[in-house]
Amino acid sequence: MIATRLTADAGAELPLIGGAMYPCSNPELVPAVSRAGGIGIVQPISLTFVYRHAFREGIRLIRTLTDRPIGMNALIEASSRSYRRRMEEWVDVALEEGIRFFVTSLGKPRWVVDRVAAVGGIVYHNVTDLRWGLKALDSGVHGFIAVNRNAGGHAGTLLPEALLVELADLGRPVVCAGGIGAPEDFVAALRMGYAGVQMGTRLIATPECLCSEAYKQAIVKANADDIVLSERITGVPLAVLDTPYVRRVGLKAGPVARWMLRGHRRKHWMRTLYALRSLFRLRRSSIVPTATADYWQAGRSVAGIHEIKPVAQVLEEFGKAAIAAFPPGPSRPGTGENHPPLPATPAKKTEGENSEQGRR
Ligand SMILES: Cc1cc2nc3c(=O)[nH]c(=O)nc-3n(C[C@H](O)[C@H](O)[C@H](O)COP(=O)(O)O)c2cc1C
């Protein structure tokens, strides 16, 4: 076991989060990560819209597949009231069903923290730089997931080393998201001083993920240079594989969309339209084997992914590599500082945060 503040907060054996993925988080993939020692994260729109489970029943189904902790992803979308209400209901149901670890993205996660911390739960927030880190800190989050420029989905702009330096002094554990495809990437992130990793792309190339075979094979064959950032799907850069379709339609948003996105009011409508349209497009292109509009999200971690293999095998290899790299002793994560050797000042604990009350 490699113990860090992440493993304590998540109730996992390995400091590894199986990141939420729309539309790739199916109800078999999430528990497979938890069974293998990490923590799998439920993506509520995947569970309900793609895999057609009522939210509570979907969680209960996952619960029949593992008794280890699982987490939930809450995308905080401020612009739509009905979406916000739906997300609040999902968070409440997740808490009622015993979920105590939440990964939030976008916006201000204060309302999630208030509900979750009230029952002793934990919230980690996805951030791409110090500015977002400070906003999340202000909302009372317990940890950061530092999304770097190598990540799949909505990637950041900074390299993992630089991002950790920005966030290391905020007094919260920092998890590395992006570029973790092989055991050596996991070890490198822990060595840098991260409290763990969040990975997505590696988990698509597994039998437990129900995405199309063509998508999985494309990940296995790709190099880091095959990842491009397209604005055409959600209006903001999204990391996807460079397929003939992506090349044909280009990477920039069209002129009308760009005009809409420039206006203060118009922007809201355009974002809503993008959000809705992307749900259908990504579902179709990732799941349907015959889909021709190939938008396959993936990160630069494809460089370390060479074969489709079961989640348990992937995580076992990661765990073994970490144990070999950090023999028992003061340099093993968790045995001294909460972080392994840090490039910056060790994290300071802030009163009231991450205290025993937050742990199960
Ligand atoms: C296909 C795909 C879908 C994603 N969807 C989401 C999502 O719905 N919510 C979220 O917070 N992050 C999402 N992410 C980001 C992942 O949770 C994770 O941070 C990222 O995959 C890490 O980079 P990696 O793919 O290089 O491992 C997605 C990533 C991928 C690859």
PDBQT file of the ligand as one rigid body, heavy atoms in Angstrom, charges set to zero:
ROOT
HETATM    1  C1  LIG A 401     -13.143  10.543 -22.575  1.00  0.00    +0.000 C 
HETATM    2  C2  LIG A 401     -12.951  11.471 -21.429  1.00  0.00    +0.000 A 
HETATM    3  C3  LIG A 401     -14.054  12.054 -20.826  1.00  0.00    +0.000 A 
HETATM    4  C4  LIG A 401     -13.900  12.886 -19.707  1.00  0.00    +0.000 A 
HETATM    5  N1  LIG A 401     -15.016  13.372 -19.083  1.00  0.00    +0.000 NA
HETATM    6  C5  LIG A 401     -14.887  14.053 -17.911  1.00  0.00    +0.000 A 
HETATM    7  C6  LIG A 401     -16.042  14.430 -17.166  1.00  0.00    +0.000 A 
HETATM    8  O1  LIG A 401     -17.168  14.154 -17.544  1.00  0.00    +0.000 OA
HETATM    9  N2  LIG A 401     -15.847  15.097 -16.006  1.00  0.00    +0.000 N 
HETATM   10  C7  LIG A 401     -14.589  15.406 -15.533  1.00  0.00    +0.000 A 
HETATM   11  O2  LIG A 401     -14.478  16.025 -14.470  1.00  0.00    +0.000 OA
HETATM   12  N3  LIG A 401     -13.479  15.042 -16.225  1.00  0.00    +0.000 NA
HETATM   13  C8  LIG A 401     -13.599  14.363 -17.375  1.00  0.00    +0.000 A 
HETATM   14  N4  LIG A 401     -12.477  13.920 -18.041  1.00  0.00    +0.000 N 
HETATM   15  C9  LIG A 401     -11.145  14.130 -17.435  1.00  0.00    +0.000 C 
HETATM   16  C10 LIG A 401     -10.705  12.901 -16.598  1.00  0.00    +0.000 C 
HETATM   17  O3  LIG A 401     -11.515  12.737 -15.463  1.00  0.00    +0.000 OA
HETATM   18  C11 LIG A 401      -9.220  12.987 -16.196  1.00  0.00    +0.000 C 
HETATM   19  O4  LIG A 401      -8.974  14.163 -15.455  1.00  0.00    +0.000 OA
HETATM   20  C12 LIG A 401      -8.308  12.969 -17.409  1.00  0.00    +0.000 C 
HETATM   21  O5  LIG A 401      -8.711  11.930 -18.264  1.00  0.00    +0.000 OA
HETATM   22  C13 LIG A 401      -6.853  12.752 -17.029  1.00  0.00    +0.000 C 
HETATM   23  O6  LIG A 401      -6.048  12.709 -18.171  1.00  0.00    +0.000 OA
HETATM   24  P1  LIG A 401      -5.682  11.331 -18.942  1.00  0.00    +0.000 P 
HETATM   25  O7  LIG A 401      -6.822  11.088 -19.853  1.00  0.00    +0.000 OA
HETATM   26  O8  LIG A 401      -4.440  11.672 -19.669  1.00  0.00    +0.000 OA
HETATM   27  O9  LIG A 401      -5.491  10.250 -17.952  1.00  0.00    +0.000 OA
HETATM   28  C14 LIG A 401     -12.603  13.149 -19.196  1.00  0.00    +0.000 A 
HETATM   29  C15 LIG A 401     -11.488  12.567 -19.833  1.00  0.00    +0.000 A 
HETATM   30  C16 LIG A 401     -11.652  11.732 -20.934  1.00  0.00    +0.000 A 
HETATM   31  C17 LIG A 401     -10.437  11.105 -21.558  1.00  0.00    +0.000 C 
ENDROOT
TORSDOF 0
